[in-house]
């Protein structure tokens, strides 16, 4: 298949929304995305229903509010689309606008940055409309992932995304003021970023033989490598077939998720490689990352 035929196929993108939502609802969603504000509950119900039906067609049985707490990794709680059966005991699949917009996960075991005692913690996830929802195949099945922020009941940030969005808004506000002084009539200034990823590929049997790699993800003991980067011939060198096969599969999975993976090459150290995407709006690029 051509890349254009499956790029972003697992993303509830603008094109998908335009196809599945009434024009009025689509216009309201785009207005909130571009200018901020809140979506009406009636429109949220319509979006939620369309999003659920699209996800079910992709094989999804559950949805999750996907967020980045202060743990250094992402977090998610899976809820099925099942709701209370009808009077005949028939299953009903449903995702409401309220469930789409906000969730209430238990935040007691997440770090709060010292805001309060752990046992008082309560967190709320709120739909980030600027980053598209997507479906992801996991060992437990296909899940609809809804990007969200994670905040305390008082509005304090309990995640890494909320400060990012607030920073983007602050930069936009100040940039607009400067541009207005130069006679430029703009309503919003967007920031962009293209975060690269450098990684090491280690054979599975070698990885499983090293407890330090399993527990920490890095080498803690053992002799230095037989060859380092002295000759630097690995940098931009010919990519080995098994590595190239991995990179091909990685590109395909990223493209399905709408991640614009662009460049791949060998890095300086043996077994070190790099992936670089095309830059995107900061928030979306970070979620892609």
C-alpha positions in Angstrom: 0.0 0.0 0.0 1.0 3.6 -0.6 1.8 5.6 2.5 -0.9 8.1 1.5 -3.4 5.3 1.7 -2.8 4.5 5.4 -1.1 7.6 6.9 -3.1 8.6 9.9 -5.6 5.8 9.5 -5.7 5.3 13.3 -6.3 8.9 14.1 -9.6 10.7 14.7 -8.3 13.5 12.5 -9.9 16.6 11.1 -10.7 14.8 7.9 -12.5 12.0 9.8 -14.4 14.6 11.9 -15.4 16.5 8.8 -16.7 13.3 7.3 -18.6 12.0 10.4 -19.8 15.2 12.2 -22.6 17.5 11.2 -21.2 20.8 9.7 -22.4 22.9 12.7 -20.7 20.6 15.2 -17.5 20.3 13.2 -17.3 24.1 12.9 -17.8 24.4 16.7 -15.0 21.9 17.3 -12.6 23.7 15.0 -13.5 27.1 16.6 -12.5 25.7 20.0 -9.3 24.2 18.7 -8.3 27.4 16.9 -9.5 30.0 19.3 -10.0 28.3 22.7 -13.2 28.2 24.7 -15.5 25.4 25.6 -17.6 23.0 23.5 -21.3 22.7 24.3 -22.4 19.5 25.9 -24.8 18.8 23.1 -22.0 19.0 20.6 -19.8 16.9 22.9 -22.4 14.1 22.8 -22.4 14.2 19.0 -18.5 14.1 18.9 -18.4 11.3 21.5 -20.8 9.1 19.6 -19.0 9.6 16.3 -15.6 9.0 18.0 -16.9 5.8 19.6 -18.4 4.4 16.4 -15.2 5.1 14.5 -13.1 3.4 17.2 -15.4 0.4 17.3 -15.0 0.0 13.5 -11.3 -0.1 14.2 -11.8 -2.9 16.7 -11.8 -0.9 19.9 -13.7 -2.2 23.0 -12.4 0.3 25.5 -11.5 4.0 25.8 -9.0 5.8 28.0 -8.1 9.3 29.0 -4.4 9.3 28.2 -2.3 11.7 30.2 1.2 12.4 31.4 1.4 12.6 35.2 4.6 13.6 37.1 5.9 10.1 37.0 8.0 10.4 33.8 5.7 8.0 31.8 2.2 8.2 30.4 -0.9 6.9 32.3 -4.2 5.4 31.3 -7.3 3.8 32.9 -9.4 1.6 30.5 -13.2 1.8 30.5 -15.3 -0.3 28.2 -18.0 1.2 26.0 -20.5 -1.0 27.7 -23.3 0.7 29.8 -26.2 -0.7 31.8 -28.1 -3.3 29.7 -31.6 -2.5 28.6 -34.8 -4.2 30.0 -34.2 -7.2 27.7 -30.7 -7.6 29.0 -29.2 -6.5 25.7 -25.8 -4.8 25.8 -25.7 -1.0 25.1 -22.5 0.6 23.8 -22.1 4.2 24.7 -19.7 7.1 25.1 -21.3 10.3 26.3 -20.0 13.9 25.9 -19.5 14.1 29.7 -17.3 11.0 29.6 -15.4 12.4 26.7 -14.8 15.8 28.3 -13.8 14.8 31.8 -12.8 11.9 33.9 -12.1 11.5 37.6 -9.2 9.0 38.1 -7.8 8.3 41.6 -4.8 10.6 41.9 -3.8 9.5 45.4 -0.9 7.4 44.2 0.4 10.0 41.7 3.0 12.6 42.7 1.5 16.1 43.3 4.6 18.2 43.4 4.1 18.7 47.2 0.8 20.5 46.6 -0.9 18.5 49.4 -0.9 15.2 51.3 -1.2 12.1 49.1 -4.3 10.8 50.8 -6.1 14.1 50.0 -5.3 13.8 46.3 -8.1 14.0 43.7 -7.3 14.5 40.1 -9.4 15.2 37.0 -8.6 14.5 33.4 -9.9 16.9 30.8 -10.1 16.4 27.1 -7.3 18.2 25.2 -9.1 19.1 21.9 -6.0 20.4 20.3 -4.5 16.9 20.1 -6.4 14.3 18.1 -7.7 11.1 19.6 -6.3 7.8 18.2 -6.7 4.0 18.5 -3.8 1.9 19.6 -3.4 -1.9 19.5 -2.2 -3.3 22.8 -1.8 -6.7 24.3 -5.2 -6.3 26.0 -6.9 -5.2 22.8 -7.5 -2.1 20.7 -8.0 1.1 22.8 -9.4 4.5 22.0 -6.9 7.0 23.5 -8.2 10.4 24.3 -5.4 12.9 25.0 -6.1 14.8 28.2 -4.7 17.2 30.8 -4.5 16.1 34.5 -5.3 18.8 37.1 -6.3 19.1 40.8 -9.8 20.2 41.8 -8.2 23.7 42.3 -6.8 23.8 38.8 -3.2 23.2 39.8 -1.3 21.1 37.3 -0.6 17.5 38.2 0.9 16.6 34.8 3.4 17.8 32.2 0.9 18.8 29.5 -1.0 21.5 31.5 2.2 23.7 31.9 3.0 23.1 28.3 -0.4 24.3 27.1 -0.3 27.3 29.4 3.2 28.2 28.1 2.1 27.9 24.5 -0.8 30.3 25.3 1.4 32.7 27.1 3.8 32.9 24.2 0.9 33.3 21.8 -0.5 36.2 23.9 2.8 38.1 24.0 3.7 37.4 20.4 0.3 38.7 19.3 0.9 42.0 21.2 4.3 42.5 19.5 2.9 41.7 16.1 0.0 44.2 16.7 2.6 46.9 17.3 3.9 46.2 13.8 0.4 46.4 12.3 -0.1 42.7 11.9 -3.7 41.6 12.6 -3.3 38.1 14.1 -5.3 36.3 16.7 -2.9 33.5 17.6 0.7 32.5 17.2 1.6 28.8 17.3 4.9 27.3 18.3 6.3 24.2 16.7 8.9 21.6 17.6 10.4 18.4 16.0 11.8 16.2 18.8 14.3 13.6 17.6 14.6 10.2 19.2 18.0 8.5 19.6 17.8 4.8 20.7 19.9 1.7 21.0 18.9 -1.7 19.5 20.0 -4.7 21.5 19.2 -8.3 20.5 16.5 -9.8 22.7 18.8 -12.7 23.9 21.5 -10.3 24.9 19.0 -8.1 26.7 17.5 -11.0 28.6 21.0 -12.1 29.8 21.6 -8.7 31.4 19.7 -7.9 34.6 21.1 -4.3 34.6 19.5 -3.7 31.2 16.2 -5.2 32.2 16.0 -3.2 35.5 17.5 0.1 34.5 17.6 0.2 30.7 21.3 0.9 30.7 24.6 -0.9 31.3 25.7 -0.7 34.9 28.5 -3.4 35.0 30.7 -5.4 32.7 33.8 -4.7 30.5 33.9 -1.7 28.2 32.7 -2.4 24.7 35.2 -3.9 22.3 34.8 -0.9 20.0 33.6 2.6 20.7 33.3 5.6 18.4 37.0 6.1 17.8 36.7 5.6 14.0 33.1 7.0 13.8 32.4 4.9 10.8 29.0 3.9 12.2 27.7 7.5 11.9 25.5 7.7 8.8 26.9 4.3 7.8 25.1 1.6 5.9 22.1 0.3 7.9 22.1 -3.4 8.6 19.2 -5.4 7.2 17.8 -6.5 10.6 17.9 -2.8 11.8 16.4 -1.6 8.5 13.6 -4.1 8.9 12.9 -2.7 12.4 13.0 0.8 11.1 10.5 0.0 8.3 8.0 -1.5 10.7 8.5 1.4 13.1 7.8 3.9 10.3 4.7 2.1 9.3 3.2 2.0 12.8 4.1 5.7 13.3 2.5 6.7 10.0 -0.7 4.9 11.0 -0.8 7.1 14.1 -0.2 10.2 12.0 3.3 10.7 13.3 5.3 12.2 10.4 8.5 10.2 10.8 10.9 11.6 8.3 14.6 10.7 8.8 16.4 7.6 10.1 20.1 6.8 10.3 22.9 5.3 12.3 24.2 7.4 15.1 27.8 7.6 16.3 27.9 4.7 18.8 27.6 1.1 17.8 23.9 0.0 17.9 22.8 3.6 18.2 20.2 5.0 15.8 18.1 8.1 15.3 14.5 8.9 14.2 13.5 12.4 13.3 10.0 13.6 12.5 8.8 16.6 10.6 8.1 19.5 13.0 4.6 20.0 14.2 2.6 22.1 16.6 4.4 21.8 20.0 1.5 20.1 21.8 0.9 17.6 19.0 4.6 16.9 18.5 5.1 16.2 22.2 2.1 13.7 22.1 3.6 12.1 19.0 6.9 11.8 20.9 
